[in-house]
């Protein structure tokens, strides 16, 4: 009987100790209790989901490369994400190293919604091709916007392969020709038609632009040189316009000179002339 009472007493003490220890344990705040459980729909997860959605490719369009070189291996594409944002993604090799770059709207604002606008208006809004000038390690390309009766909003950009920098060089509305590099790559020329009334001869342009590629300076714009002076004759009786034909050598290009009498008679005379880009002189062929 005494043993039974002793056993019960010991059991009571042990049980009481366990109850007290348990009460202390549950009353003590846990370090983990101050960290809220993360919900699967937190702001961080939501932002990550949005970024993942926007990074998905909705549309991809490869851009034609002109004058590409095996050592450069340039590739370029227009990429539209699910949010409608457009970038130009390019990859190439420079000094034996592979380079991947993205040109976004902070550098070329005109590509914003480019593919959606083309789908809506059925014409214009494109980058047809990119010209490689490996002599100066630069790219040249048109960004074409709204097109109206063959005249298109056109921006000319250059991209430096070494510095990965992009610059806008020129803008006008017209029907633009392809680029024409001089044999030594020092100059890039193009022509365009910007006058609807002059489109009787659709193949003839009426403005020539020549760029010095080393510093991307425009040395000829229409009939004006780098200093804004008229090239060739300036009799006051005629209006002179020019179309680009071809490069004859690194310093001379062949132009079609179109002269119109200012009396409004619409009489037009055409002849081929040489333009020396170094001497800034016109010579009759």
C-alpha positions as CSV (number, residue, x, y, z in Angstrom):
1,X,0.0,0.0,0.0
2,X,2.8,2.4,0.9
3,X,4.6,1.5,-2.4
4,X,1.4,2.3,-4.3
5,X,1.1,5.7,-2.6
6,X,4.7,6.5,-3.3
7,X,4.3,5.6,-7.0
8,X,1.2,7.8,-7.2
9,X,3.1,10.7,-5.6
10,X,6.0,10.4,-7.9
11,X,3.7,10.2,-10.9
12,X,1.9,13.3,-9.8
13,X,5.2,15.2,-9.4
14,X,6.3,14.1,-12.9
15,X,3.0,15.0,-14.5
16,X,3.0,18.4,-12.8
17,X,6.5,19.1,-14.0
18,X,5.5,18.2,-17.6
19,X,2.5,20.5,-17.4
20,X,4.6,23.4,-16.1
21,X,7.3,22.8,-18.8
22,X,4.7,22.6,-21.5
23,X,3.1,25.9,-20.4
24,X,6.5,27.7,-20.4
25,X,7.3,26.3,-23.8
26,X,4.1,27.4,-25.5
27,X,4.1,30.8,-23.8
28,X,7.6,31.6,-25.1
29,X,7.5,33.5,-28.4
30,X,9.2,31.7,-31.3
31,X,11.7,33.4,-33.5
32,X,9.9,32.1,-36.5
33,X,6.6,33.6,-35.4
34,X,7.8,37.1,-36.2
35,X,8.4,36.2,-39.9
36,X,5.1,36.2,-41.7
37,X,4.5,33.3,-44.0
38,X,4.9,34.3,-47.6
39,X,1.8,34.0,-49.7
40,X,2.1,32.6,-53.2
41,X,0.4,35.8,-54.5
42,X,2.8,38.3,-53.0
43,X,3.8,41.5,-54.9
44,X,7.2,40.0,-55.6
45,X,5.7,36.9,-57.2
46,X,3.3,39.0,-59.1
47,X,6.0,41.2,-60.5
48,X,8.1,38.1,-61.4
49,X,5.1,36.7,-63.3
50,X,4.6,39.9,-65.2
51,X,8.2,40.1,-66.2
52,X,8.1,36.4,-67.3
53,X,5.0,37.1,-69.4
54,X,6.6,40.2,-71.0
55,X,9.8,38.4,-71.8
56,X,7.9,35.8,-73.8
57,X,8.3,36.3,-77.6
58,X,5.0,37.1,-79.4
59,X,6.6,37.6,-82.8
60,X,10.0,37.4,-84.4
61,X,11.1,38.7,-87.8
62,X,14.6,38.2,-89.2
63,X,16.3,41.2,-90.8
64,X,18.2,40.8,-94.1
65,X,21.9,41.5,-93.7
66,X,23.7,43.2,-96.7
67,X,27.5,42.9,-97.1
68,X,27.8,40.5,-94.2
69,X,31.2,38.9,-93.5
70,X,32.0,35.4,-92.3
71,X,34.2,36.7,-89.6
72,X,31.5,39.1,-88.4
73,X,28.6,36.6,-88.8
74,X,26.0,39.3,-88.0
75,X,22.4,38.2,-87.3
76,X,19.5,40.5,-86.5
77,X,15.9,40.1,-85.7
78,X,12.9,42.3,-84.7
79,X,11.4,40.8,-81.5
80,X,8.0,41.7,-80.1
81,X,7.1,40.5,-76.6
82,X,3.7,39.7,-75.2
83,X,3.2,43.3,-74.1
84,X,3.8,44.6,-77.7
85,X,7.2,46.1,-77.0
86,X,9.6,45.8,-79.9
87,X,13.4,45.4,-79.8
88,X,16.2,44.8,-82.3
89,X,18.2,41.8,-81.2
90,X,21.6,41.4,-82.8
91,X,24.6,39.1,-82.5
92,X,28.0,39.2,-84.1
93,X,31.7,38.5,-83.6
94,X,34.1,41.3,-82.9
95,X,37.8,40.6,-82.4
96,X,37.0,36.9,-82.2
97,X,34.4,37.4,-79.3
98,X,30.7,36.8,-79.6
99,X,28.5,39.8,-78.8
100,X,24.8,39.8,-78.1
101,X,23.0,43.2,-77.9
102,X,19.4,44.4,-77.6
103,X,18.5,47.8,-79.2
104,X,15.3,49.0,-77.5
105,X,13.1,52.0,-77.8
106,X,15.3,54.2,-75.6
107,X,17.8,54.1,-78.5
108,X,15.5,53.8,-81.5
109,X,12.0,55.2,-80.4
110,X,10.5,54.6,-83.9
111,X,10.4,50.8,-83.4
112,X,7.8,51.1,-80.7
113,X,4.7,49.1,-81.9
114,X,6.3,48.7,-85.3
115,X,4.9,45.2,-86.0
116,X,1.4,46.0,-84.7
117,X,1.2,49.2,-86.8
118,X,2.2,47.3,-89.9
119,X,-0.4,44.6,-89.2
120,X,-3.0,47.4,-88.8
121,X,-2.1,49.6,-91.8
122,X,-0.8,46.7,-94.1
123,X,2.2,48.7,-95.3
124,X,5.2,50.7,-94.0
125,X,6.5,50.1,-90.5
126,X,9.5,47.9,-91.1
127,X,13.3,47.5,-91.2
128,X,14.0,45.9,-94.5
129,X,17.7,45.3,-94.2
130,X,20.9,46.3,-92.4
131,X,24.1,47.3,-94.3
132,X,27.5,46.3,-92.9
133,X,30.4,48.6,-93.5
134,X,33.2,46.5,-92.2
135,X,35.8,49.1,-93.1
136,X,34.6,51.3,-90.2
137,X,32.9,48.6,-88.2
138,X,29.5,50.2,-88.4
139,X,25.9,49.2,-89.4
140,X,23.4,51.4,-91.3
141,X,19.7,50.8,-91.5
142,X,16.4,52.6,-92.3
143,X,13.5,52.5,-89.9
144,X,10.4,53.0,-92.0
145,X,7.2,54.3,-90.5
146,X,3.9,55.4,-92.0
147,X,3.6,55.0,-95.8
148,X,1.4,57.2,-97.9
149,X,1.4,56.9,-101.7
150,X,4.9,55.4,-101.8
151,X,6.3,58.2,-99.6
152,X,7.4,56.8,-96.3
153,X,8.5,58.3,-93.0
154,X,12.1,57.2,-92.9
155,X,14.8,57.4,-90.2
156,X,18.4,56.5,-90.8
157,X,20.4,55.0,-88.0
158,X,24.0,53.9,-87.5
159,X,25.3,51.3,-85.0
160,X,28.9,51.1,-83.9
161,X,30.0,47.5,-83.6
162,X,32.8,48.3,-81.3
163,X,31.1,50.7,-78.9
164,X,27.6,49.2,-79.2
165,X,26.3,52.8,-79.6
166,X,23.3,53.8,-81.8
167,X,22.8,57.2,-83.4
168,X,20.1,58.8,-85.6
169,X,21.6,60.5,-88.6
170,X,18.8,61.6,-90.9
171,X,15.0,61.9,-91.2
172,X,12.7,62.7,-94.1
173,X,9.6,61.5,-95.9
174,X,10.1,59.9,-99.3
175,X,10.9,56.9,-101.4
176,X,14.4,55.9,-100.5
177,X,17.0,54.0,-102.5
178,X,19.4,51.3,-101.1
179,X,22.7,52.4,-99.6
180,X,25.8,52.6,-101.8
181,X,29.2,52.3,-100.2
182,X,32.2,53.8,-101.8
183,X,34.9,51.3,-102.9
184,X,37.0,52.1,-99.8
185,X,34.1,52.2,-97.4
186,X,34.8,55.8,-96.5
187,X,31.4,57.1,-97.8
188,X,27.8,55.9,-97.8
189,X,25.4,57.4,-100.4
190,X,21.7,57.1,-101.0
191,X,19.0,59.0,-102.9
192,X,15.3,59.6,-102.4
193,X,12.2,61.1,-104.0
194,X,10.3,63.5,-101.7
195,X,8.0,65.2,-104.1
196,X,4.7,63.6,-105.2
197,X,4.5,65.8,-108.3
198,X,7.9,64.5,-109.5
199,X,6.8,60.9,-109.5
200,X,6.1,60.8,-113.2
201,X,9.5,59.0,-113.4
202,X,9.2,56.8,-110.4
203,X,12.8,55.4,-110.8
204,X,14.3,58.8,-110.6
205,X,15.1,60.4,-107.2
206,X,15.6,64.1,-106.6
207,X,17.8,64.3,-103.5
208,X,21.2,62.7,-102.8
209,X,22.7,62.3,-99.4
210,X,26.3,61.3,-98.8
211,X,27.7,60.4,-95.4
212,X,31.3,60.4,-94.4
213,X,31.4,57.1,-92.4
214,X,34.4,57.9,-90.2
215,X,32.5,60.5,-88.2
216,X,29.0,60.0,-89.8
217,X,29.0,63.6,-91.0
218,X,26.6,64.4,-93.9
219,X,28.7,66.1,-96.6
220,X,26.1,66.3,-99.2
221,X,22.3,66.9,-98.6
222,X,20.3,67.5,-101.8
223,X,22.2,70.2,-103.6
224,X,24.0,71.5,-100.5
225,X,27.4,70.6,-99.2
226,X,28.6,70.3,-95.6
227,X,28.6,74.1,-95.2
228,X,25.2,74.6,-96.7
229,X,26.5,75.9,-100.0
230,X,25.1,74.9,-103.3
231,X,27.2,72.4,-105.3
232,X,27.7,73.0,-109.0
233,X,26.1,75.8,-110.9
234,X,24.0,78.4,-109.2
235,X,22.8,80.7,-112.0
236,X,19.6,81.6,-110.2
237,X,17.6,80.6,-113.3
238,X,17.4,76.9,-112.6
239,X,16.6,74.5,-109.8
240,X,19.1,71.7,-109.6
241,X,18.3,68.3,-108.3
242,X,20.3,65.1,-108.2
243,X,19.9,61.4,-108.3
244,X,22.7,58.9,-107.4
245,X,23.9,56.5,-110.1
246,X,27.1,54.8,-108.9
247,X,30.6,55.2,-107.4
248,X,33.2,55.5,-110.1
249,X,36.1,55.4,-107.7
250,X,36.8,56.1,-104.0
251,X,36.5,59.9,-104.5
252,X,34.1,60.4,-107.4
253,X,30.5,59.4,-107.9
254,X,28.3,59.6,-110.9
255,X,25.1,61.7,-110.4
256,X,22.1,62.5,-112.6
257,X,21.7,66.3,-112.6
258,X,18.1,67.4,-113.2
259,X,17.6,71.1,-113.9
260,X,14.3,72.8,-114.0
261,X,13.7,76.4,-115.2
262,X,12.2,78.5,-112.4
263,X,9.7,80.2,-114.7
264,X,7.2,77.4,-114.1
265,X,7.3,76.0,-117.6
266,X,8.1,72.6,-116.2
267,X,10.9,72.1,-118.7
268,X,13.4,69.6,-117.5
269,X,16.9,68.9,-118.6
270,X,19.0,65.9,-117.5
271,X,22.7,65.2,-117.7
272,X,25.2,63.0,-115.9
273,X,27.9,64.7,-113.9
274,X,30.7,63.6,-111.6
275,X,30.8,64.8,-108.0
276,X,34.2,64.7,-106.2
277,X,33.6,64.2,-102.5
278,X,37.1,65.3,-101.5
279,X,37.2,68.5,-103.7
280,X,33.5,69.1,-103.4
281,X,33.2,69.9,-107.1
282,X,30.8,69.0,-109.9
283,X,32.2,68.1,-113.4
284,X,30.2,67.5,-116.5
285,X,30.8,64.0,-117.8
